[in-house]
Structures are given as structure tokens and as C-alpha cells.
Amino acid sequence: MFKRGFTLAEVLITLAIIGVVAAISIPSVISNSQQQEFKTGLRKAVSVLNSAIAMNMAIDGESPYDNANLYGYLMKHMTIISSFTRLEDRFYTQIPETGENHHNSAFYTTDGMRFEIRSGANYTFHKLYESNVYACFGGSSGGLNIIESQTCGGCGSYGLNNNVDGTTKPPCIIMVDVNGDRKPNPENINCHQYECGKGYKYSDAEGTKLTDVFTILITDKQAIPYGVAAQRAMYQAQAKK
């Protein structure tokens, strides 16, 4: 008995349908995978920071509250591959609202993350902040209550609900890019002059669409994800475990 096969037109129509379905679904799959990667990276970054703080306290008997050099303090017990006291020696970025350069210190860990600590006259991370927390570092920006640098010299829990030890220093704020220098941040790693510098891309205000950068509070005892995006990424990921 003769069995009729598919015609060329039927095959082409089927392939076209498959192509349309793939074009619609693949970007969503890639986006969801990337979002999960960012959440996993944040959890790892917080864990690495807390391990470094714990080792400093156990081995050296020194907490973030006791050490005024947060940059050196954190690197002391982390696996670092490179560090920059001027991030513009690595690449240029700009603060979109002012057109000024970001002047930050940064170090890179062996697991591919970049940790930035504010330095100089500008404040890089204000887009990610809420206005009800006092942060240790000078300047004022974006509604964040920033305490002038001379009142800092260490990271405490002053102003937080969990300031059980009555510390008198506010927490410090750092930023982590969980996939290092890969996009979306920085957008142009090959930028080595002011003219090509671009601002960082931030997560949306509700924390539903994440980028690869998150802010983290350093207190006298621990690292805590800070801001809506970081908290949702951290705690929603933990809840699904």
C-alpha cells in the first residue's frame, strides 16, 4: 500500500511555525536563565563577604567596626585576582545625571565578581538606594541620608533595627557586579577615556527585572543585601530552595 509523504509546502509551513515559536520563546528562556544567574551570583557574593568578615574576626580579632579601611579589610581574606584604587584605570563610566566620572576603588575575585567601594567625590550607587538608611561615606545624592566621611572610619549598625550592640557608626555600602565585566554592566569595557563612558544599567524600582549589579550593606558583623532589587533577589531565591 502506498503511503503519501509530506509535500514541500507542508514541510516549509511546519518549519515556519517552529521558527515563530522559537523566536517567541527563546528570548524569554534566555532572560529567565540570566535572571536566575544574577540571583545566584548575589547569594554567592553575600556568602563570600560574610566568610571574609568571619575570618577577619576569628583570625585577626577585627570586625568591620574596628577597621577604617574597608577596601583592604575585605580583600585580606578573599581570593583576589586584581584590584584598582582608581576604577577608571580599568574602564570609564559616568553618572548619567551629572556627567561626572565614577571614582571608585574595586577588586576582582577569582569567581568572576567585581566589588566596588565608593571613593573620591562622587557616589556611584545612589540609583539603587532607599532614603531611610544612613550610609557611611561622604557626599549627598539621590535622597540617601549619607553621613560625612569624617564621622565614619568603620562600619556599624547605627540607624538599623538590629543595632543590638548600640554601635555609633552607620553601615557602609558597597556594590557587587556578580558577573564581573561582562554586560550589561559595564556596557563598554573597552572605554578608556571620558568621552565613551556610560552609566551603569540598574534594576527596575520594584526589583522584578534585575541587572548584574547589587548593593550590599556592611555592618559591624555581617554583609546584608540592600535595596529592593537585592533583597528580592536574595530572599526569593532562598525561599525557592
C-alpha positions in Angstrom: 0.0 0.0 0.0 1.4 3.4 -1.0 1.8 5.9 1.8 1.7 9.6 0.9 4.5 11.7 2.4 4.6 15.4 3.3 4.7 17.9 0.5 7.4 20.6 0.3 4.8 23.2 1.2 3.7 21.3 4.3 7.3 20.9 5.4 8.0 24.6 4.9 4.9 25.6 6.8 5.8 23.4 9.7 9.3 24.8 9.8 8.0 28.3 9.7 5.7 27.6 12.7 8.6 26.1 14.6 10.7 29.1 13.8 8.0 31.5 15.0 7.5 29.6 18.3 11.3 29.5 18.8 11.6 33.2 18.1 8.9 33.9 20.7 10.1 31.5 23.5 13.9 31.5 23.3 14.4 35.1 24.4 12.2 34.5 27.4 14.1 31.4 28.3 17.4 33.2 28.0 16.1 36.1 30.1 14.8 33.8 32.8 18.1 32.0 32.9 20.1 35.2 33.1 17.8 36.5 36.0 18.5 33.3 37.9 22.2 33.7 37.3 22.1 37.2 38.8 20.2 35.9 41.9 22.7 33.0 42.4 25.6 35.4 42.0 24.2 37.8 44.6 23.8 34.9 47.1 27.4 33.9 46.5 28.7 37.4 46.9 27.0 37.8 50.2 28.3 34.5 51.3 31.8 35.3 50.3 31.7 38.7 52.1 30.4 37.1 55.3 33.1 34.5 55.1 35.7 37.2 54.8 34.3 39.1 57.7 34.1 36.0 59.9 37.7 35.1 59.1 38.9 38.6 59.9 37.1 38.5 63.3 38.2 34.9 64.1 41.9 35.2 62.9 42.7 38.8 63.4 40.1 39.7 66.1 39.0 42.7 64.0 35.4 43.5 62.9 34.4 46.0 60.1 33.5 48.3 63.0 37.2 48.3 64.1 38.8 48.8 60.7 38.6 52.1 58.8 40.0 50.6 55.6 37.1 48.6 54.3 38.8 48.1 50.9 41.8 46.4 52.4 39.8 44.7 55.2 37.6 42.8 52.8 40.4 41.8 50.4 42.5 40.4 53.3 40.6 37.1 53.4 39.2 37.0 49.9 40.8 35.4 46.8 41.7 38.4 44.7 43.0 38.4 41.1 43.3 42.2 40.6 42.5 45.4 42.3 42.2 49.1 41.4 42.2 52.1 43.7 41.0 54.1 40.6 38.5 52.1 38.6 39.0 54.4 35.6 42.3 52.7 35.2 40.3 49.7 34.2 37.4 51.4 32.3 35.5 54.7 32.3 31.9 55.1 33.4 29.7 58.2 34.0 27.0 59.2 36.4 24.2 60.0 33.9 22.6 62.8 36.0 25.8 64.8 36.3 28.1 63.5 33.5 30.9 63.0 36.1 33.1 60.0 36.3 32.7 57.3 38.8 35.7 57.4 41.1 35.7 54.1 42.9 38.0 51.5 44.2 37.4 48.0 43.1 38.7 44.5 43.3 38.0 41.3 41.3 37.7 37.8 42.9 38.6 34.5 41.3 35.0 33.6 40.9 34.5 36.4 38.4 32.8 39.1 40.6 33.7 42.8 40.9 33.3 44.6 44.2 33.2 48.4 44.2 33.8 50.7 47.1 33.0 54.4 46.8 35.9 56.8 46.8 36.6 60.3 45.5 34.0 63.0 45.2 31.2 61.1 43.5 28.7 58.5 44.7 28.1 55.7 42.2 25.3 53.6 43.6 22.6 56.1 44.6 20.1 54.8 42.0 19.8 51.6 43.9 19.1 53.1 47.3 16.2 53.8 49.6 16.1 57.1 51.6 15.7 55.7 55.1 19.1 54.3 55.7 22.2 56.2 56.8 25.3 55.2 54.9 29.0 55.7 55.7 30.8 57.8 53.0 30.8 61.5 52.2 28.6 63.5 49.8 24.8 63.5 49.3 22.8 62.1 46.5 19.5 60.6 45.4 17.7 61.1 48.7 20.0 58.8 50.6 21.0 60.0 54.0 24.8 60.0 53.7 26.9 60.7 56.8 30.1 62.7 56.0 33.2 60.6 55.9 34.9 62.1 58.9 32.2 60.6 61.1 32.8 57.1 59.8 36.0 55.2 60.0 34.4 51.7 60.3 31.1 50.1 59.6 28.4 49.8 62.3 24.7 49.2 62.6 23.7 52.7 63.7 20.3 53.5 62.4 19.3 49.9 61.7 16.7 48.0 63.6 19.2 45.3 64.5 21.7 47.6 66.2 21.7 45.4 69.3 25.2 46.4 70.4 24.4 50.1 70.2 27.1 50.9 67.7 27.5 54.6 66.8 28.8 54.2 63.3 26.4 53.8 60.3 26.8 50.8 57.9 29.0 51.0 54.9 27.7 50.4 51.4 29.5 48.6 48.6 28.4 47.3 45.2 28.9 44.0 43.5 28.8 43.2 39.8 28.1 39.4 40.0 29.4 38.7 36.5 32.4 41.0 36.6 33.0 43.0 33.5 30.5 41.2 31.3 27.4 43.0 30.1 25.0 44.6 31.0 27.5 46.3 33.3 29.8 47.8 32.3 28.3 48.5 28.9 31.6 49.3 27.4 34.6 47.6 29.0 36.8 48.9 26.2 36.2 52.6 27.2 39.5 54.2 28.4 38.6 57.8 28.1 35.9 60.2 29.3 34.0 60.6 26.0 32.9 56.9 25.7 32.0 56.4 29.4 28.4 55.3 30.0 26.4 55.0 33.2 25.5 51.7 34.8 22.2 50.0 34.0 20.2 49.5 37.1 17.4 47.1 38.2 13.9 48.4 38.0 12.5 50.1 41.1 10.4 47.0 42.1 13.3 44.6 41.6 11.4 42.5 39.1 13.8 43.0 36.2 17.4 42.6 37.5 20.7 43.6 36.2 24.0 42.2 37.3 24.8 44.9 39.9 23.6 44.9 43.6 24.2 47.0 46.7 25.3 45.4 50.0 25.4 46.8 53.5 28.5 46.1 55.6 27.7 46.3 59.2 29.8 45.7 62.3 29.1 41.9 62.0 27.9 41.0 58.5 27.1 41.7 54.9 23.4 42.3 54.1 21.8 42.7 50.7 20.4 46.3 50.4 17.7 47.8 48.4 14.5 46.3 46.9 16.3 44.6 44.0 19.0 43.0 46.2 16.6 41.9 48.9 14.0 40.4 46.5 16.8 38.6 44.6 18.3 37.2 47.7 15.3 36.2 49.7 13.1 35.0 46.9 15.9 32.8 45.7 16.3 31.3 49.2 12.5 30.7 49.6 12.5 28.6 46.4 15.3 26.3 47.6 
